[in-house]
Amino acid sequence: MDRNTIQEVLNKYGVRLQNFNGVSGGLLHNMYEIETLSNKFALKAFNPNILNTKDILLSYELSEEIAEKFFDNGINAVSAITSLDGSKIVKVNKLYFSLYNWVDGIVLTKPDQEKILLLLEELDKIHNTDVGHYPLSRYKIRDFKSFDWNELIERHSFSDEVDQKVKFLSKFITDYLFDIKESYQLLSSNLIISHRDLDMKNIIWDDNNPYIIGWESVGWINPVEELVSFALDWSMVDGEHDLEVIRLIVSKYKEGKSIKKEEFIASFKTALNNKFGWLIFNLARSLDEDISENELSIAKDQVNKSINNLFFLASNTKKFEELLG
């Protein structure tokens, strides 16, 4: 991104650029640290291969409004700054951008039980916050097991070890997720509006204060479904999971709540299904000749990580079912 483009974006907020630097960490979009004479901001440059329809633009704009609503209700949600013309997302040279107040802090890369318990309190607050009615997409049944991914696989070159994992996963996905539609239907009886992507990259820690970013995926979800995804994300170490961390998260969240085992099992299956969908997305993205070298590198890295993680989960389903139940 060049300086002139960034300044043109900042003009829409009445901000004058002094310095800017790229920030790593985003898996879909590019982030920049923006410095002015008196303030610091974070600028998000949306991936044009992702934000490529009017519906997605409207969805992203809505997500920023909802994030602001959560903030108004006492959640540490970081929402986009409103531009001079009243927009949360602005357009410059056919590209879209959002500007945020800078949050000084760190993003964790491995489980920290003390911080997990603090974030669980924030998650519980989110699950008990009514942000009102928004024209969000309906709760979707995503049946990725029916996707024919053989063509994608054949166009990739894997090592013998990874190739064996892929063959194992092909059969596992079909067998274990045979009732995925029923799992979604069970969970659809209790839906809330929530973040839906509370993994480590979307939490900035200022000491022991968690600030929640990356609200693009906000929408309808079953609270137990989000908890299970949260537990899997925050227990991961090098593609595997610390079962004691999952035990801690589940037991803490269950305090004072009545949750049926069937909800946990259904949530585990939808979590696996979504992880499989993320793998398919990155398999396809890594074959796209029009993406940048940086995005290509991210996609290939996510393919390898997804295969290893799914293989670990698939090889230990009984342990996870017992743990969650």
C-alpha positions as CSV (number, residue, x, y, z in Angstrom):
1,M,0.0,0.0,0.0
2,D,1.4,3.4,-1.0
3,R,1.5,6.5,1.1
4,N,-0.8,8.5,-1.2
5,T,-3.5,5.9,-1.1
6,I,-3.4,5.8,2.7
7,Q,-3.6,9.6,3.0
8,E,-6.5,9.6,0.6
9,V,-8.3,7.1,3.0
10,L,-7.4,9.2,6.0
11,N,-8.8,12.3,4.4
12,K,-12.2,10.8,4.8
13,Y,-11.6,10.9,8.6
14,G,-10.0,14.3,8.7
15,V,-6.6,12.7,9.7
16,R,-3.2,13.7,8.5
17,L,-0.6,10.9,8.1
18,Q,2.8,11.1,9.5
19,N,4.1,7.5,9.4
20,F,2.7,4.0,8.6
21,N,3.8,0.4,8.9
22,G,2.4,-2.9,7.9
23,V,1.1,-5.1,10.8
24,S,1.3,-8.9,10.6
25,G,-1.3,-11.3,12.0
26,G,-4.4,-11.0,9.7
27,L,-5.3,-14.2,7.7
28,L,-7.6,-12.5,5.2
29,H,-7.1,-8.7,5.3
30,N,-4.1,-6.4,5.5
31,M,-3.5,-4.2,8.6
32,Y,-1.4,-1.0,9.0
33,E,-0.2,1.0,12.0
34,I,-1.0,4.7,11.3
35,E,0.8,7.4,13.2
36,T,-0.2,11.1,13.2
37,L,1.3,14.0,15.2
38,S,-1.0,13.2,18.1
39,N,-2.6,9.8,17.7
40,K,-2.2,6.3,16.5
41,F,-4.7,4.2,14.5
42,A,-5.1,0.8,12.9
43,L,-6.1,0.8,9.3
44,K,-7.7,-2.3,7.8
45,A,-7.4,-2.8,4.0
46,F,-10.1,-5.3,3.0
47,N,-9.1,-8.2,0.7
48,P,-10.8,-7.4,-2.6
49,N,-11.1,-11.2,-3.2
50,I,-13.2,-11.4,-0.1
51,L,-15.1,-8.1,-0.1
52,N,-16.3,-8.5,-3.6
53,T,-20.1,-8.1,-3.5
54,K,-22.6,-5.5,-2.2
55,D,-24.0,-8.1,0.2
56,I,-20.6,-8.7,1.8
57,L,-20.0,-5.0,2.1
58,L,-23.4,-4.5,3.8
59,S,-22.6,-7.4,6.1
60,Y,-19.2,-5.9,7.1
61,E,-20.8,-2.5,7.7
62,L,-23.4,-4.2,9.9
63,S,-20.8,-6.1,11.9
64,E,-19.1,-2.8,12.8
65,E,-22.5,-1.4,14.0
66,I,-23.0,-4.5,16.2
67,A,-19.5,-4.3,17.6
68,E,-20.2,-0.7,18.6
69,K,-23.5,-1.8,20.2
70,F,-21.6,-4.5,22.3
71,F,-19.2,-1.7,23.3
72,D,-22.1,0.4,24.5
73,N,-23.2,-2.5,26.6
74,G,-19.9,-2.8,28.5
75,I,-18.0,-5.3,26.2
76,N,-14.4,-4.5,25.3
77,A,-15.3,-4.5,21.6
78,V,-13.2,-2.5,19.2
79,S,-15.4,-1.1,16.4
80,A,-14.5,1.0,13.4
81,I,-14.3,4.8,13.6
82,T,-17.1,6.6,11.8
83,S,-15.8,8.7,8.8
84,L,-16.8,12.3,8.1
85,D,-19.6,11.2,5.9
86,G,-21.0,8.8,8.5
87,S,-19.6,5.5,7.1
88,K,-17.8,2.6,9.0
89,I,-16.2,1.5,5.7
90,V,-14.8,3.8,3.1
91,K,-13.9,3.3,-0.5
92,V,-10.7,4.6,-2.3
93,N,-9.5,3.5,-5.7
94,K,-12.0,0.5,-5.8
95,L,-10.7,-0.7,-2.4
96,Y,-12.4,-0.7,1.0
97,F,-10.9,0.4,4.3
98,S,-11.9,0.8,8.0
99,L,-10.1,2.8,10.6
100,Y,-9.8,1.9,14.3
101,N,-8.3,3.5,17.4
102,W,-5.0,1.8,18.1
103,V,-4.9,-0.7,21.1
104,D,-1.5,-1.1,22.7
105,G,-1.1,-4.7,23.8
106,I,-0.1,-8.2,22.8
107,V,-1.7,-11.1,20.9
108,L,-1.2,-14.5,22.5
109,T,0.2,-17.4,20.5
110,K,-0.3,-20.1,23.2
111,P,-2.8,-20.9,26.0
112,D,-2.6,-18.8,29.2
113,Q,-5.1,-20.1,31.7
114,E,-5.3,-16.9,33.7
115,K,-6.2,-14.9,30.6
116,I,-8.6,-17.6,29.4
117,L,-10.6,-17.3,32.5
118,L,-10.8,-13.5,32.1
119,L,-11.9,-13.9,28.5
120,L,-14.5,-16.4,29.5
121,E,-16.1,-13.7,31.7
122,E,-16.2,-11.5,28.6
123,L,-17.7,-14.3,26.5
124,D,-20.4,-14.9,29.2
125,K,-21.2,-11.2,29.1
126,I,-21.5,-11.3,25.3
127,H,-23.8,-14.3,25.5
128,N,-26.1,-12.4,28.0
129,T,-26.2,-9.2,26.0
130,D,-29.2,-8.4,23.8
131,V,-28.0,-6.0,21.1
132,G,-31.4,-5.9,19.5
133,H,-32.6,-6.9,16.0
134,Y,-30.4,-6.6,12.9
135,P,-31.0,-7.8,9.3
136,L,-28.4,-10.6,9.7
137,S,-28.2,-13.7,7.5
138,R,-30.1,-16.7,8.8
139,Y,-28.3,-19.4,10.8
140,K,-26.8,-21.6,8.0
141,I,-26.4,-25.3,7.8
142,R,-22.9,-25.8,6.2
143,D,-22.6,-29.3,4.9
144,F,-18.9,-29.3,3.8
145,K,-18.7,-33.1,3.9
146,S,-20.7,-33.2,0.7
147,F,-18.1,-31.0,-1.1
148,D,-16.1,-32.9,-3.7
149,W,-12.6,-31.8,-2.8
150,N,-10.8,-34.5,-4.8
151,E,-10.0,-32.0,-7.6
152,L,-8.5,-29.6,-5.2
153,I,-6.4,-32.3,-3.5
154,E,-5.2,-33.7,-6.9
155,R,-3.8,-30.2,-7.8
156,H,-1.7,-30.1,-4.7
157,S,1.6,-31.9,-4.0
158,F,1.8,-33.3,-0.5
159,S,4.4,-35.3,1.3
160,D,3.6,-39.0,1.8
161,E,2.9,-38.3,5.5
162,V,0.4,-35.5,4.7
163,D,-1.1,-37.5,1.8
164,Q,-2.0,-40.3,4.3
165,K,-3.6,-37.8,6.6
166,V,-5.7,-36.4,3.8
167,K,-6.9,-39.8,2.8
168,F,-7.8,-40.5,6.4
169,L,-9.7,-37.2,6.7
170,S,-11.6,-37.9,3.5
171,K,-13.2,-41.0,5.0
172,F,-13.5,-39.5,8.5
173,I,-15.4,-36.4,7.4
174,T,-17.9,-38.5,5.5
175,D,-18.4,-41.0,8.4
176,Y,-18.2,-38.8,11.5
177,L,-20.2,-35.9,10.1
178,F,-22.9,-38.0,8.5
179,D,-25.6,-36.3,10.7
180,I,-24.2,-32.7,10.4
181,K,-27.5,-31.3,9.3
182,E,-29.2,-32.7,12.4
183,S,-26.5,-31.2,14.6
184,Y,-27.1,-27.7,13.1
185,Q,-30.9,-28.2,13.5
186,L,-30.5,-29.2,17.2
187,L,-28.3,-26.1,17.8
188,S,-30.7,-23.8,15.9
189,S,-33.3,-24.0,18.7
190,N,-31.2,-21.6,20.9
191,L,-29.5,-18.8,19.0
192,I,-27.9,-15.5,20.0
193,I,-25.9,-12.7,18.2
194,S,-22.2,-13.1,18.9
195,H,-18.7,-12.7,17.6
196,R,-18.2,-16.2,16.2
197,D,-14.4,-16.0,15.7
198,L,-12.9,-15.5,19.2
199,D,-9.6,-17.1,18.5
200,M,-6.3,-15.7,19.7
201,K,-5.6,-13.4,16.8
202,N,-8.8,-11.5,17.5
203,I,-8.0,-10.6,21.2
204,I,-5.5,-7.9,22.1
205,W,-4.4,-8.0,25.7
206,D,-3.5,-4.8,27.5
207,D,-2.2,-6.4,30.7
208,N,-5.2,-8.4,31.9
209,N,-7.8,-6.5,29.8
210,P,-9.0,-8.3,26.6
211,Y,-10.0,-6.1,23.7
212,I,-12.0,-7.9,21.0
213,I,-11.3,-7.1,17.4
214,G,-12.2,-8.7,14.0
215,W,-16.0,-8.6,14.2
216,E,-16.6,-9.5,10.5
217,S,-18.0,-12.9,11.3
218,V,-20.6,-11.6,13.8
219,G,-24.0,-13.3,13.5
220,W,-26.3,-15.9,14.8
221,I,-24.8,-18.8,16.7
222,N,-25.7,-21.3,19.5
223,P,-23.8,-20.2,22.7
224,V,-22.5,-23.7,23.3
225,E,-21.4,-23.9,19.7
226,E,-19.3,-20.8,20.2
227,L,-18.0,-22.1,23.5
228,V,-16.7,-25.3,22.0
229,S,-15.0,-23.4,19.1
230,F,-13.5,-21.1,21.7
231,A,-12.2,-24.1,23.7
232,L,-10.6,-25.6,20.7
233,D,-9.0,-22.4,19.6
234,W,-7.7,-21.5,23.0
235,S,-6.3,-24.9,23.8
236,M,-4.3,-25.3,20.6
237,V,-0.5,-25.8,20.7
238,D,1.3,-26.6,17.5
239,G,-1.9,-28.1,15.9
240,E,-2.8,-30.2,18.9
241,H,-4.9,-29.5,21.9
242,D,-4.2,-29.3,25.6
243,L,-7.1,-31.3,27.0
244,E,-6.8,-29.8,30.5
245,V,-7.3,-26.4,29.1
246,I,-10.5,-27.6,27.4
247,R,-11.6,-29.2,30.6
248,L,-11.1,-25.9,32.4
249,I,-13.0,-23.8,29.8
250,V,-16.0,-26.1,29.7
251,S,-16.3,-26.6,33.5
252,K,-16.0,-22.9,34.1
253,Y,-18.6,-22.0,31.5
254,K,-21.0,-24.7,32.7
255,E,-21.2,-23.2,36.2
256,G,-24.8,-22.3,37.0
257,K,-26.0,-23.5,33.5
258,S,-27.9,-26.6,32.4
259,I,-26.4,-27.8,29.2
260,K,-27.2,-31.2,27.6
261,K,-24.4,-33.5,26.4
262,E,-26.1,-33.6,23.0
263,E,-25.5,-29.8,22.6
264,F,-21.8,-30.3,23.2
265,I,-21.5,-33.2,20.8
266,A,-23.4,-31.3,18.1
267,S,-21.2,-28.3,18.7
268,F,-18.1,-30.4,18.4
269,K,-19.3,-31.7,15.0
270,T,-20.1,-28.2,13.7
271,A,-16.7,-27.0,14.8
272,L,-15.0,-29.8,12.9
273,N,-17.3,-29.1,9.9
274,N,-16.3,-25.4,10.0
275,K,-12.6,-26.3,10.2
276,F,-13.0,-28.6,7.2
277,G,-14.6,-25.6,5.4
278,W,-11.6,-23.4,6.3
279,L,-9.3,-26.1,4.8
280,I,-11.3,-26.2,1.6
281,F,-11.3,-22.4,1.3
282,N,-7.5,-22.3,1.7
283,L,-6.9,-25.2,-0.7
284,A,-8.8,-23.2,-3.3
285,R,-7.1,-19.9,-2.4
286,S,-3.6,-21.4,-2.7
287,L,-4.4,-22.3,-6.3
288,D,-5.6,-18.8,-7.2
289,E,-3.0,-17.3,-9.6
290,D,-4.3,-13.7,-9.0
291,I,-3.5,-13.4,-5.3
292,S,-0.4,-11.8,-3.8
293,E,2.7,-13.7,-2.8
294,N,1.9,-12.9,0.9
295,E,-1.7,-14.2,0.6
296,L,-0.5,-17.3,-1.2
297,S,2.0,-17.9,1.6
298,I,-0.7,-17.5,4.2
299,A,-3.0,-19.9,2.3
300,K,-0.4,-22.6,2.0
301,D,0.5,-22.3,5.7
302,Q,-3.2,-22.6,6.7
303,V,-3.6,-25.7,4.5
304,N,-0.8,-27.5,6.3
305,K,-2.0,-26.3,9.8
306,S,-5.6,-27.3,9.0
307,I,-4.7,-30.8,7.9
308,N,-2.6,-31.4,10.9
309,N,-5.1,-30.0,13.3
310,L,-8.1,-31.9,11.8
311,F,-6.1,-35.1,11.8
312,F,-5.4,-34.7,15.5
313,L,-9.1,-33.9,16.3
314,A,-10.3,-36.8,14.1
315,S,-7.9,-39.2,15.8
316,N,-9.2,-38.3,19.2
317,T,-12.9,-37.8,18.8
318,K,-13.8,-40.1,21.7
319,K,-11.6,-38.2,24.1
320,F,-13.1,-34.9,23.0
321,E,-16.7,-36.3,23.3
322,E,-16.0,-37.5,26.8
323,L,-14.4,-34.3,27.8
324,L,-17.2,-32.1,26.4
325,G,-20.0,-34.3,27.8
